[in-house]
Amino acid sequence: MAKPRDYKKEYEATDGRPKDIKERTARNRARREAMKKGLVKKGDGKHVDHRDFNPLNNSPSNLRIISKKANETRQPSRGGKKKK
C-alpha cells in the first residue's frame, strides 16, 4: 500500500514560499478583474494569460483571454514529468 501524501509538507516546499504566494495572489487578482469586466466567468474554460509569463505584470496590454488548452500549450517548461 502506498504511503499517504503529506500535503502540508508539499505546500511548504513549493506553494508556500513568499514569492509563490505573491505570484498566485497577482494571478488571482488578474482573474477577478477580468470577471468584473465580464470577460470570463466561472467554469467557462477560459484563462487569463500573461503574455510575458510574469504574473506580477497585470497591465491590460499584458493580459489576454485564451482557452485552457491554448494556455497549457504555451507555458514554458517547468522540468516536470511529461504527460503521455
Contact map, one row per residue, 1 for C-alpha under 8 A:
111000000000000000000000000000000000000000000000000000000000000000000000000000000000
111100000000000000000000000000000000000000000000000000000000000000000000000000000000
111110000000000000000000000000000000000000000000000000000000000000000000000000000000
011111000000000000000000000000000000000000000000000000000000000000000000000000000000
001111100000000000000000000000000000000000000000000000000000000000000000000000000000
000111111100000000000000000000000000000000000000000000000000000000000000000000000000
000011111110000000000000000000000000000000000000000000000000000000000000000000000000
000001111111000000000000000000000000000000000000000000000000000000000000000000000000
000001111111100000000000000000000000000000000000000000000000000000000000000000000000
000001111111111000000000000000000000000000000000000000000000000000000000000000000000
000000111111111100000000000000000000000000000000000000000000000000000000000000000000
000000011111111110000000000000000000000000000000000000000000000000000000000000000000
000000001111111110000000000000000000000000000000000000000000000000000000000000000000
000000000111111110010000000000000000000000000000000000000000000000000000000000000000
000000000111111110011000000000000000000000000000000000000000000000000000000000000000
000000000011111111011000000000000000000000000000000000000000000000000000000000000000
000000000001111111111000000000000000000000000000000000000000000000000000000000000000
000000000000000111111100000000000000000000000000000000000000000000000000000000000000
000000000000000011111110000000000000000000000000000000000000000000000000000000000000
000000000000011111111111000000000000000000000000000000000000000000000000000000000000
000000000000001111111111100000000000000000000000000000000000000000000000000000000000
000000000000000001111111110000000000000000000000000000010000000000000000000000000000
000000000000000000111111111000000000000000000000000000110000000000000000000000000000
000000000000000000011111111100000000000000000000000000100000000000000000000000000000
000000000000000000001111111110000000000000000000000000000000000000000000000000000000
000000000000000000000111111111000000000000000000000000110100000000000000000000000000
000000000000000000000011111111100000000000000000000000110000000000000000000000000000
000000000000000000000001111111110000000000000000000000000000000000000000000000000000
000000000000000000000000111111111000000000000000000000000000000000000000000000000000
000000000000000000000000011111111100000000000001000000000100000000000000000000000000
000000000000000000000000001111111110000100000011000000000000000000000000000000000000
000000000000000000000000000111111111000000000000000000000000000000000000000000000000
000000000000000000000000000011111111100000000000000000000000000000000000000000000000
000000000000000000000000000001111111111100000001000000000000000000000000000000000000
000000000000000000000000000000111111111110000000000000000000000000000000000000000000
000000000000000000000000000000011111111000000000000000000000000000000000000000000000
000000000000000000000000000000001111111100000000000000000000000000000000000000000000
000000000000000000000000000000000111111110000000000000000000000000000000000000000000
000000000000000000000000000000000111111110000000000000000000000010000000000000000000
000000000000000000000000000000100110111111010110000000000000000010000000000000000000
000000000000000000000000000000000010011111110100000000000000000000000000000000000000
000000000000000000000000000000000000000111110000000000000000000000000000000000000000
000000000000000000000000000000000000000011111100000000000000000000000000000000000000
000000000000000000000000000000000000000111111100000000000000000000000000000000000000
000000000000000000000000000000000000000000111110000000000000000000110000000000000000
000000000000000000000000000000000000000110111111000000000000000011110000000000000000
000000000000000000000000000000100000000100001111100000000000000011110010000000000000
000000000000000000000000000001100100000000000111110000000000001111000000000000000000
000000000000000000000000000000000000000000000011111010000000001111000010000000000000
000000000000000000000000000000000000000000000001111111101100011100000000000000000000
000000000000000000000000000000000000000000000000111111000000011100000000000000000000
000000000000000000000000000000000000000000000000011111000000010000000000000000000000
000000000000000000000000000000000000000000000000111111100000000000000000001000000000
000000000000000000000000000000000000000000000000011111111000000000000000000000000000
000000000000000000000011011000000000000000000000010011111100000000000000000000000000
000000000000000000000110011000000000000000000000000001111100000000000000000000000000
000000000000000000000000000000000000000000000000010001111110010000000000000000000000
000000000000000000000000010001000000000000000000010000111111011000000000000000000000
000000000000000000000000000000000000000000000000000000001111111000000000000000000000
000000000000000000000000000000000000000000000000000000000111111100000000000000000000
000000000000000000000000000000000000000000000000000000000011111100000000000000000000
000000000000000000000000000000000000000000000000011100001111111100000000000000000000
000000000000000000000000000000000000000000000001111000000111111110000000000000000000
000000000000000000000000000000000000000000000001111000000001111111000000000000000000
000000000000000000000000000000000000001100000111100000000000001111100000000000000000
000000000000000000000000000000000000000000000111100000000000000111110110000000000000
000000000000000000000000000000000000000000001110000000000000000011111110000000000000
000000000000000000000000000000000000000000001110000000000000000001111111000000000000
000000000000000000000000000000000000000000000000000000000000000000111111100000000000
000000000000000000000000000000000000000000000000000000000000000001111111110000000000
000000000000000000000000000000000000000000000010100000000000000001111111111000000000
000000000000000000000000000000000000000000000000000000000000000000011111111000000000
000000000000000000000000000000000000000000000000000000000000000000001111111000000000
000000000000000000000000000000000000000000000000000000000000000000000111111100000000
000000000000000000000000000000000000000000000000000010000000000000000011111110000000
000000000000000000000000000000000000000000000000000000000000000000000000011111000000
000000000000000000000000000000000000000000000000000000000000000000000000001111110000
000000000000000000000000000000000000000000000000000000000000000000000000000111110000
000000000000000000000000000000000000000000000000000000000000000000000000000011111000
000000000000000000000000000000000000000000000000000000000000000000000000000011111100
000000000000000000000000000000000000000000000000000000000000000000000000000000111110
000000000000000000000000000000000000000000000000000000000000000000000000000000011111
000000000000000000000000000000000000000000000000000000000000000000000000000000001111
000000000000000000000000000000000000000000000000000000000000000000000000000000000111
